[in-house]
């Protein structure tokens, strides 16, 4: 019997765990699910005889290492900073590792040791990063096979709320790690545009979001995502002039979030204590408001250089930022206050559905002719729990796990992202059976 260790039973784990348990009778697998919450494990495993619960503190080597030692492969859905614990264990006990997170500097440093051990540490094996790498390289390699020259590559992805559940002026609800919204863009962004490297500081990330038309959805906005330049070598597109990876949101979201930034309401460094404060007093202190003939709402509108009846002000008002409502918990920064508030305001309801949108735009020259290929995917979730985000993050990891354990795939040795044909071909072939498909158009 082969044993799979799944570390993490949070929101994005449900499809991963259900897939592995559905395959377990056929392949005689034992699936150990490790998490700090007994309830979360029980919710995902549903009393399966092929599942084993392990309620542990993942930072405890004493609790964690025996599970890694028992496993034939380790799949981590833990927060990014915790992968390193599992990675070190996997190296120690000679186990392959799959994660959905970006390759961290610590993991990158392990590449030589991982290769020497003959192991695969496959990172960025979720949605974005993950499906984006696989489908992008599938397109790039197919274009290169006909001796065409790729001049521009743009990739966009967003976790959004489905139109059927879109009931707030921000057109947004949490479908992924909420803290990622607060920290989005904090490190700024870098990308290549018409042969020049562009650096965008955090303060300007949401300021001038560009527009993108998506079939059947209308116009969305996008902002550059982290450092696109680090993928240039891995995507192997030497002649390229434009290379951009970006995040999709609704246009009004970008304008509203820029207002949040301008007002300093997402500051992680301000040491603002929420004790005895209301949302109104918090905003007043952050914006330097003193009671006068002007209301706080009018004062904020002036600070943002918009009219008091502007849509941005109504978006801020929808978060109760101008109301004397006590801040119930004690926080030590504005970012924490904001996150606590948004967790209430943007929480998905049980019957809400989310939506994942991914679009690649590739321009290339073939026999003297300029061609533009667009490849897009729109997936709607089934419910709050069985979300499109959980599906597109969890299934790629689950499929790769099966392919490795059944020896249908020879694991690439070292610390990798899934940009090689030996991985993306079989994984994307199976994902197609689960509705994770792309439509292409050429002009």
SULNOR-V454131 format. One record per residue. N is the residue number from 1. SS is DSSP state (alpha for helix, beta for strand, coil for the rest). OMEGA is omega in degrees with one decimal (999 if undefined). BURIAL is # if it has 9 or more other ideal C-beta (glycine too) atoms within 8 Angstrom, else .. Layout:
N | SS | OMEGA | BURIAL
N | SS | OMEGA | BURIAL
//
This chain:
1 | coil | 176.6 | .
2 | beta | -176.8 | #
3 | beta | 177.6 | #
4 | beta | 173.3 | #
5 | beta | 174.3 | #
6 | beta | 179.6 | #
7 | beta | -180.0 | #
8 | coil | 178.9 | #
9 | coil | -179.7 | #
10 | coil | -174.3 | .
11 | alpha | -172.2 | #
12 | alpha | -173.6 | #
13 | alpha | -167.1 | #
14 | alpha | 180.0 | #
15 | alpha | 177.7 | #
16 | alpha | -177.3 | #
17 | alpha | 179.5 | #
18 | alpha | 178.2 | #
19 | alpha | -177.4 | #
20 | alpha | 179.7 | #
21 | alpha | 178.0 | #
22 | alpha | -179.9 | .
23 | alpha | -173.5 | #
24 | alpha | 179.1 | #
25 | alpha | -177.9 | .
26 | alpha | -173.5 | .
27 | alpha | 179.1 | #
28 | coil | 179.3 | .
29 | beta | 164.6 | #
30 | beta | -178.3 | #
31 | beta | 176.4 | #
32 | beta | 178.0 | #
33 | beta | -177.3 | #
34 | beta | -179.9 | #
35 | beta | 177.1 | #
36 | coil | -176.8 | .
37 | coil | 176.5 | .
38 | alpha | -177.9 | .
39 | alpha | -179.9 | .
40 | alpha | 178.4 | #
41 | alpha | -178.7 | #
42 | alpha | -179.4 | #
43 | alpha | -176.1 | .
44 | alpha | -174.1 | #
45 | alpha | 171.6 | #
46 | coil | 176.2 | .
47 | coil | 178.4 | .
48 | coil | 177.5 | #
49 | coil | -179.6 | .
50 | coil | -178.7 | #
51 | beta | 174.8 | #
52 | beta | -179.2 | .
53 | beta | 176.1 | #
54 | beta | 179.1 | #
55 | beta | -174.1 | #
56 | coil | 167.0 | #
57 | coil | -172.7 | .
58 | coil | 178.9 | #
59 | coil | 179.8 | .
60 | coil | 179.4 | .
61 | alpha | -178.6 | .
62 | alpha | 179.9 | .
63 | alpha | -170.8 | #
64 | alpha | -171.2 | #
65 | alpha | 178.8 | #
66 | alpha | 178.9 | .
67 | alpha | 177.6 | #
68 | alpha | -179.3 | #
69 | alpha | -179.5 | .
70 | alpha | -170.2 | .
71 | coil | 170.3 | #
72 | coil | 176.8 | .
73 | beta | -178.2 | #
74 | beta | 178.0 | #
75 | beta | -174.6 | #
76 | beta | 171.6 | #
77 | coil | 177.9 | #
78 | coil | 172.9 | #
79 | coil | -172.5 | .
80 | alpha | -175.7 | .
81 | alpha | -179.3 | .
82 | alpha | 179.8 | #
83 | alpha | -174.1 | #
84 | alpha | 177.8 | #
85 | alpha | -179.6 | #
86 | alpha | -179.9 | #
87 | alpha | 179.0 | #
88 | alpha | 176.9 | .
89 | alpha | -179.3 | #
90 | alpha | 176.9 | #
91 | alpha | -179.3 | #
92 | alpha | -175.0 | .
93 | alpha | 175.4 | #
94 | coil | 179.9 | .
95 | coil | 173.2 | #
96 | beta | -175.6 | #
97 | beta | 175.2 | #
98 | beta | 175.4 | #
99 | beta | 178.1 | #
100 | coil | -172.9 | #
101 | coil | 176.3 | #
102 | coil | 175.8 | .
103 | coil | 179.9 | #
104 | coil | 175.9 | #
105 | alpha | -179.9 | .
106 | alpha | 178.5 | .
107 | alpha | 179.0 | #
108 | alpha | 179.6 | #
109 | alpha | -178.6 | .
110 | coil | -172.9 | #
111 | alpha | -178.1 | #
112 | alpha | -179.2 | .
113 | alpha | 179.1 | .
114 | alpha | 177.5 | #
115 | alpha | 179.7 | #
116 | alpha | 178.9 | .
117 | coil | 179.8 | .
118 | coil | -174.7 | .
119 | coil | 173.0 | #
120 | beta | 167.0 | #
121 | beta | -178.1 | #
122 | beta | 179.4 | #
123 | beta | 176.1 | #
124 | coil | -174.5 | #
125 | coil | 179.7 | #
126 | beta | 179.4 | #
127 | beta | 178.9 | #
128 | coil | 17.8 | #
129 | coil | 176.1 | #
130 | beta | 178.9 | #
131 | alpha | 178.2 | #
132 | alpha | 178.8 | #
133 | alpha | -175.2 | #
134 | alpha | -177.2 | #
135 | alpha | 178.3 | #
136 | alpha | -178.9 | #
137 | alpha | 173.6 | #
138 | alpha | 178.4 | #
139 | alpha | -177.1 | #
140 | alpha | -178.3 | #
141 | alpha | 179.4 | #
142 | alpha | 177.2 | .
143 | alpha | -179.2 | #
144 | alpha | -179.6 | #
145 | alpha | 178.4 | .
146 | coil | 175.7 | .
147 | coil | 176.4 | .
148 | coil | -179.6 | #
149 | beta | -179.5 | .
150 | beta | -178.1 | #
151 | beta | -177.3 | #
152 | beta | 176.2 | #
153 | beta | 176.1 | #
154 | beta | -179.1 | #
155 | beta | -177.2 | #
156 | beta | 176.7 | #
157 | beta | 177.8 | #
158 | beta | 170.0 | #
159 | beta | -173.2 | #
160 | beta | 173.9 | #
161 | beta | 178.7 | #
162 | coil | 177.6 | #
163 | alpha | -178.4 | .
164 | alpha | -179.5 | .
165 | alpha | -176.5 | #
166 | coil | -173.6 | .
167 | coil | 173.2 | .
168 | coil | -173.0 | #
169 | coil | 177.3 | #
170 | coil | -176.1 | #
171 | coil | -176.2 | #
172 | coil | 169.0 | #
173 | coil | -177.3 | #
174 | coil | 175.4 | #
175 | coil | -174.0 | #
176 | coil | -179.1 | #
177 | coil | -175.5 | .
178 | alpha | -177.5 | #
179 | alpha | 178.7 | .
180 | alpha | 178.4 | .
181 | alpha | -179.2 | #
182 | alpha | -175.1 | #
183 | alpha | -176.9 | .
184 | coil | 175.5 | .
185 | coil | -174.3 | #
186 | coil | -179.2 | .
187 | coil | -175.3 | .
188 | coil | -178.4 | #
189 | beta | 176.0 | #
190 | beta | 176.7 | #
191 | beta | -179.0 | #
192 | beta | -179.9 | #
193 | beta | 179.9 | .
194 | coil | 175.7 | .
195 | coil | -179.4 | .
196 | beta | 176.0 | .
197 | beta | -178.3 | .
198 | beta | 175.6 | #
199 | beta | -179.4 | .
200 | beta | 177.7 | #
201 | coil | -176.3 | .
202 | alpha | -175.2 | #
203 | alpha | -176.6 | .
204 | alpha | -175.8 | .
205 | coil | -174.5 | #
206 | coil | -171.8 | #
207 | coil | -176.5 | .
208 | coil | 179.4 | .
209 | coil | 178.4 | #
210 | beta | -175.7 | .
211 | beta | 177.2 | #
212 | beta | 176.3 | #
213 | beta | 179.9 | .
214 | beta | -178.7 | #
215 | coil | 175.7 | .
216 | coil | -179.4 | .
217 | coil | -177.8 | .
218 | beta | -173.9 | .
219 | beta | 172.4 | .
220 | beta | 176.8 | #
221 | beta | 177.2 | #
222 | beta | 174.0 | #
223 | beta | -176.1 | #
224 | beta | -174.1 | #
225 | coil | 174.1 | #
226 | coil | -176.5 | #
227 | beta | 177.7 | .
228 | alpha | -171.8 | #
229 | alpha | -176.4 | #
230 | alpha | 179.8 | .
231 | alpha | -177.9 | #
232 | alpha | -179.4 | #
233 | alpha | -177.4 | .
234 | alpha | 178.5 | .
235 | alpha | 175.2 | #
236 | coil | 177.6 | .
237 | coil | -170.5 | #
238 | coil | -175.5 | .
239 | coil | -171.0 | .
240 | coil | -179.1 | #
241 | coil | 179.1 | .
242 | beta | -179.0 | #
243 | beta | -173.3 | #
244 | beta | 169.7 | #
245 | beta | -172.5 | #
246 | beta | 179.5 | #
247 | beta | -178.5 | #
248 | beta | 172.0 | #
249 | beta | 171.1 | #
250 | coil | -177.5 | #
251 | alpha | -177.5 | #
252 | alpha | 177.9 | #
253 | alpha | -179.1 | #
254 | alpha | 179.4 | #
255 | alpha | 179.6 | #
256 | alpha | -178.4 | #
257 | alpha | 175.3 | #
258 | alpha | 176.9 | #
259 | alpha | 176.7 | #
260 | alpha | 179.6 | #
261 | alpha | -177.5 | #
262 | alpha | 180.0 | .
263 | coil | 178.7 | #
264 | coil | -174.7 | #
265 | coil | 176.8 | #
266 | coil | 180.0 | #
267 | coil | 176.8 | #
268 | coil | -172.4 | #
269 | coil | -170.1 | .
270 | coil | 178.3 | #
271 | coil | -177.4 | .
272 | coil | 177.7 | #
273 | coil | -177.8 | .
274 | coil | -176.3 | #
275 | coil | 178.8 | .
276 | coil | -177.2 | .
277 | coil | 168.0 | #
278 | beta | 177.0 | #
279 | alpha | 178.6 | #
280 | alpha | -178.3 | #
281 | alpha | 176.4 | #
282 | alpha | -179.5 | #
283 | alpha | 179.8 | #
284 | alpha | -179.9 | #
285 | alpha | -179.2 | #
286 | alpha | -175.5 | #
287 | alpha | 177.9 | #
288 | coil | -178.4 | .
289 | coil | 172.0 | #
290 | coil | -178.6 | .
291 | coil | -179.0 | .
292 | coil | 177.4 | .
293 | coil | 177.8 | .
294 | coil | 173.7 | .
295 | coil | 177.2 | .
296 | alpha | -179.7 | #
297 | alpha | 178.5 | #
298 | alpha | 178.0 | #
299 | alpha | 179.6 | #
300 | alpha | 178.2 | #
301 | alpha | 177.5 | #
302 | alpha | 179.3 | .
303 | alpha | -177.7 | #
304 | alpha | -180.0 | #
305 | coil | 176.0 | .
306 | coil | 176.7 | .
307 | coil | -178.4 | .
308 | coil | 178.2 | #
309 | coil | 178.2 | .
310 | coil | -178.9 | #
311 | alpha | 179.4 | .
312 | alpha | 179.6 | #
313 | alpha | 178.4 | #
314 | alpha | 176.3 | #
315 | alpha | 177.3 | #
316 | alpha | 179.4 | #
317 | alpha | 179.7 | #
318 | coil | 177.3 | #
319 | coil | -179.1 | #
320 | coil | -177.4 | #
321 | coil | -179.3 | #
322 | coil | -175.5 | #
323 | coil | 178.2 | .
324 | coil | -179.4 | .
325 | coil | -178.5 | .
326 | beta | 173.1 | .
327 | coil | -167.1 | #
328 | coil | -178.5 | .
329 | coil | 177.6 | .
330 | coil | 178.9 | .
331 | coil | -177.2 | #
332 | coil | 174.9 | .
333 | coil | 177.7 | #
334 | alpha | 179.7 | #
335 | alpha | -180.0 | #
336 | alpha | 176.2 | #
337 | alpha | -178.6 | #
338 | alpha | -179.6 | #
339 | alpha | 178.4 | #
340 | alpha | 179.5 | #
341 | alpha | -177.6 | #
342 | alpha | 176.9 | #
343 | alpha | 176.3 | #
344 | alpha | -171.8 | .
345 | alpha | -174.3 | #
346 | coil | 178.7 | #
347 | coil | 175.7 | .
348 | coil | 175.3 | #
349 | coil | -175.4 | .
350 | coil | -177.7 | .
351 | coil | 178.5 | .
352 | coil | 176.5 | #
353 | coil | 176.1 | #
354 | beta | -178.6 | #
355 | beta | 174.8 | #
356 | beta | 179.0 | #
357 | beta | 175.1 | #
358 | beta | 179.7 | #
359 | beta | 170.6 | #
360 | beta | 172.5 | #
361 | beta | -177.1 | #
362 | beta | 176.6 | #
363 | beta | -178.9 | #
364 | beta | 178.1 | #
365 | beta | 178.6 | #
366 | beta | -178.7 | #
367 | coil | 176.4 | .
368 | coil | -178.5 | .
369 | beta | 177.4 | .
370 | beta | -176.4 | .
371 | beta | 176.3 | #
372 | beta | 177.8 | #
373 | beta | 176.0 | #
374 | beta | 180.0 | #
375 | beta | -174.1 | #
376 | beta | 178.4 | #
377 | beta | 172.9 | #
378 | beta | -179.1 | #
379 | beta | 177.4 | #
380 | beta | 178.1 | #
381 | coil | 178.4 | #
382 | coil | -177.5 | .
383 | coil | 178.5 | #
384 | coil | -178.7 | #
385 | coil | 179.2 | .
386 | coil | -174.7 | #
387 | coil | 174.7 | #
388 | alpha | 178.9 | #
389 | alpha | 178.9 | #
390 | alpha | -179.7 | #
391 | alpha | -174.1 | #
392 | alpha | 174.1 | #
393 | alpha | -171.8 | #
394 | alpha | -174.8 | #
395 | alpha | 177.5 | #
396 | alpha | 178.7 | #
397 | alpha | -179.0 | #
398 | alpha | -179.0 | #
399 | alpha | 178.3 | #
400 | alpha | 177.3 | #
401 | alpha | 179.7 | #
402 | alpha | -177.9 | #
403 | alpha | 178.7 | #
404 | alpha | -176.7 | #
405 | alpha | -179.9 | #
406 | coil | 177.0 | .
407 | coil | 174.0 | .
408 | coil | -177.8 | .
409 | coil | 177.3 | #
410 | coil | -172.4 | .
411 | coil | 175.8 | #
412 | coil | -172.9 | #
413 | coil | 179.1 | .
414 | beta | 176.8 | #
415 | beta | -170.4 | #
416 | beta | 160.8 | #
417 | beta | -172.3 | #
418 | coil | -178.3 | #
419 | coil | -177.2 | #
420 | coil | -177.2 | #
421 | alpha | -178.1 | .
422 | alpha | 178.4 | .
423 | alpha | -171.3 | #
424 | alpha | -179.2 | #
425 | alpha | -179.1 | #
426 | alpha | -179.5 | #
427 | alpha | -178.7 | #
428 | alpha | 176.5 | #
429 | alpha | 179.8 | .
430 | alpha | 179.6 | #
431 | alpha | 176.3 | #
432 | alpha | -179.9 | #
433 | alpha | -179.5 | .
434 | coil | 175.8 | .
435 | coil | 177.0 | .
436 | coil | -172.7 | #
437 | coil | -179.5 | .
438 | coil | 173.6 | #
439 | beta | -177.8 | .
440 | beta | 171.5 | .
441 | beta | -178.5 | .
442 | beta | 176.7 | .
443 | coil | 999 | .
//
